[in-house]
Amino acid sequence: MRILICGATGLIGSALSELCLQQNHKVHYLTTRKDKIQQSDNYSGFYWNPAKGEIDKTCFEGVDAIVNLSGANIAKRWTEAYKQEIVSSRVDTANIVFKSLRTIKNHTIKHYISASGIAIYPSSLTEKYTENAEVESNDFLGKVVKQWELHAQQFNSLEIPVTILRTGIVLSEKGGALVEMAKPVKYGVGAAVGSGKQWQSWIHIDDMARMYLHILTKKITGIYNAVGPNPATNKVLTKEIASVLKKPFFMPNVPKFMMKMLFGEMSTLLFSSQQVNSQKIENTGFQFYFPDLKPALEDLLKK
């Protein structure tokens, strides 16, 4: 296949690009930096600037499917300006691709796959969420995800089937939540935050990349939770990181007010609780390499 990846240099995008190339698929990628454009038989870069409505339309030539992983990092302080960037980085990218394809008569795109987030589900210590959950979160991130998914679904109007992956915490040794959580643990001061009882639905980076490729090759459509089958509480996750790193875990929980002082509104990320079910993606034949937390952490933290 020839796959166009938006956000190919991010955490998931780089893992997916690598996996696609290993499996002999060809990758086109979009970048806002002209100095990052490479051209080879299997890996070709194209320029875009979604904020300005600019895109090199040759990026679509011969492409079978589009994977849109674009989006500003949510783990940065949420100023009003940055909150707008979080929204627009997801909406503008979908819109520019949609508007471009609408003007290309004989394009070859047969599938549009978009990242999304489990923040669409309200925070709860007791609920177990499937894709059929009728309640939706009305906090800032919940509203972001609703906009994200709405702009992904517009591709149906072009008769391009759509798949949406509601992603949880992606565990990787190259960045993201795990690297940040492991920092204090390495110094022997790891601790749960708040009550520590909040559920964190996680997935190993290798399983995340494999899930995208599974959906691409099997042409699976619809909405799926992109999480592993065994969520963990914040306390258990932090304790297991300490165990794998052979570090003590005795510090008292970090109070909520302290995290709010440090991170502002973004601290809601640390206390939000979503216990999310992965059965629907497993029913398509997808098998997790890392269904359990400890082996996943051992694989990543010992690299």
N, C-alpha and C positions, 0 to 999 in steps of 0.2 A: 504494500500500500504506500501511497504518498500522503503524508499527514502534515497539516499546517498546525503548528503549536504557537499559540499566543501566550507569552510568559514563559518561554523556553529556558530562560536563564535562572528562574526562581528555583526554590527547593524541590518542588514536585516536577516542574518543567524539565530541569536538568536530568533528574532521575528517569523521567519518561523518555526524553530524547535519547539517552544512553541505551535504554532497553529497546527502543524502536530500532536503533542502528544495529544493535546486537542481533536482532531478529530479521535483519535485512530489509527493513522498511526504510523508505526515504523520508527525510524530515525537512520541511520548510519552516522557518521561524521568523517572527517579526520582532524588530528591535527599534527603540527610539534613538539608539546611538549608531551613527554611520560607521564608526571605527570598529564596531562589533560584527559587521557584516562579513561573513565568509561565503565562499562559493565553491562547492565540490559536487561530485555526482550524487552523493547521498545526503549532504547537509548544506542547505542553502539559506542564507539570510536575506531579509528584505526590510526596507525602512518603513516605519509608520510613526505618526504622531497623532494619536487619537484625540487629544485635547484640541488640536488645530484642524482635525478632520482630514489629515493627510495619510495616504496609504499607497504603497506600490502594488497596483492590482495584478502585476505579474506573479505575485505570491500565490495566487489561486490556480495557476496553470497546472493542469494534470492532477490536482489534489482530490483525494477521495473523501477525506474527513477533516474537520477542524476541531481542535481541542483548545478551548479558551480557559487559560489558568491565570489571566491577568487580574491584578488587584493590588492596591497599596497595602503594605504591612499593617495589620490592625494592632500590633503590639508596640505602638509608639504613642506618646502622649496625645490625647484627643483634644487639640485646640479646635475652635470652630472651623478654621481654615482646613485643618487636617481631616476633620470629619467629612468635609465636602470632598476632599481628595479621595477618601476611602470609597465614597459613593460613586463619584465620577469615574474613577479608575476602573470600576466594574461595568458601569452603564455605558460610558463612551466607547469602550473597546467593543462591546457587543454591537452597539449602534453603527459604528463605522464599517464593521464586517457585513452587517445586515444590509446597509445602504449600498455598499459596493456590489454585493451579490445580486441585489435587485436590478442593477444596471447591466449585469453580464448575462447575456442570453444563453450561451451554451456552456455554462460552467459544469464541472464534473462532481461537485460536492454532493455527497449522499448522506452525510451525518454531521450533526453539530453537537459537541459535548461540552458542557460548561461545568466548571467548579461552582460550588455553593457552600453553605455552612450549616452546621447543626444548631447555630444560634437562632434559627427559625423556630425552634422548640422552646417554650418557656422554661425558665430555671425551676427545677423541682428536685427534691431529695427522694421522692417516692415514685414519680411517674416513670414508666418505661416506654420510650417513644419508638413507634414504627413510622414509616412513610405516610401512613393513613391518618396520623394524628390530626384532629380537627382544630385544636387550639394552636394559635401562633403567638409568638412573642411580640410585644409592642415596644420593647426598648430599642435603643439606637441600632444595635447590630441586627435585631430581628427585622427592623424596617429595611436595613441595607440588603439583607438576604432576600426579602420579598421583591425588592426592585431588581436585584441580580437575576432572580429566577424569571420574573416577568419579561425582562429583556432577552433572556435565553429562549423563552417560549415563542417569541415573535418569528423565529426561523420556521416554525410549523406553517406559517402563512406562505412561505416560499416552497412548501412541500418538501422541506428538508427535515427528516426525523430528528428529534431532540432527546438528549440524555442529560440529566442533571445529577451531579454527585455531591451530596451534602456531607462535607468533610469535617471530621473531628480534629483532635490534636494529632498532628503528624510527627511521629518520633523519628528523628534523624540525628546522626552525629555531626552533620554539617551545618546545623543551624536550627532555629525555631525553639519551641518550648523546652525540649529535652536539654539542650545546651545551657539555657538560662537556669533551669531547675537544678542542673548538676553543679553549677558554679559554687553556691554556698555549701553544698554537700561536700565538695572536694576539700573545703577548708574546715570541715567538721562542724559546720553550723547550719546544716540542713534542717528545715522545720516545715510542718504543714502550715497552710495559711487559713485564717478564719477558724471555722469549726473543724476543717479537714475532712468533713463528711460529704463535701460536694463531689458529685460524680464527674469523672473525666473520661470521655469516650475517645479512645486513642487508636492509632493504626501505625504500623511500622512502614517506613518510607518505601521499602521494597514491595510490600503488599499494595501500597497506594499506586505505585507505578504499574504494577502487574494488573491491578483492577482496571485502570484506564485502557491498557492494551487488550484485556479480556473483552471489555465493552466494544472497543474498536473492531476487533477481529470477529467477534460473534454478532456484531451489529445489534446490540441490545439497546432498547430505548426505554424511556420513562425516568422516574425519580428514584434514586437509591441512596441509602445511608452509606457513606464511605468511612466506616469505622470497623474495628476488630470486634470479635464476638464477646470479649470479656472486659467491659469497662472497669475502672478502678476508682476508688475514692482518692482525693488529693493526698490524704495521709498515707494510704497504702502505696501510691505511686512514688511519693517522696521517700518512704521507708525502703522500698525495693531498690531505688536508685542508690541509696546509702549502702544497702546490703551488697549490691553488685560491685560498688566502688570500695567496699570494705572500710567504710567510714562510720563513725558513731551516729546514732540518731536518738538524741535525748533532749534536744532543745524544746522549750515550750512553743506552742503554736504562735505564729505571728498574728497579732490582733488586726482585725479588719480596718480600724481607724488609721493604723500606721501605714497600711498599704494604700489607703485612700489619700493620705498626706503625700506619699511618695509618687503615686501614679495618677492621681485625679480620677476622672470618670472611667479611664481605661482599666482601673482596678476591678471593675465588674467582671472582666475576663477571668480573674483569679477565683472569683466566688460563684460564678455561674455554674449550675449543676444540670447536666443533661445525660441521662442514662439511655443510650440509643442502641436500637436493635439492628443487627446486620443480616438477619435471616433472609431478607428479600434478595440480596445480591448472592448469597450462598445458594439460593434456590435456582440461580441461573447456571450453576456448575462451578462457580468461583470457589477456590480453596485457599485459605490463608496459610502462608508459610509460618507466620508468627501469630497464632491465636492467643497465646498466653504471654503475660507481661514479663515475667522474669527472663525467659529465653530471648525475648525481643530486646530487653535492656542489656543482657549479656552480649548479644550480637553487636549492638551499637556502641556500648560504652567500652568494650574491650578492643575496638578497632584501633 
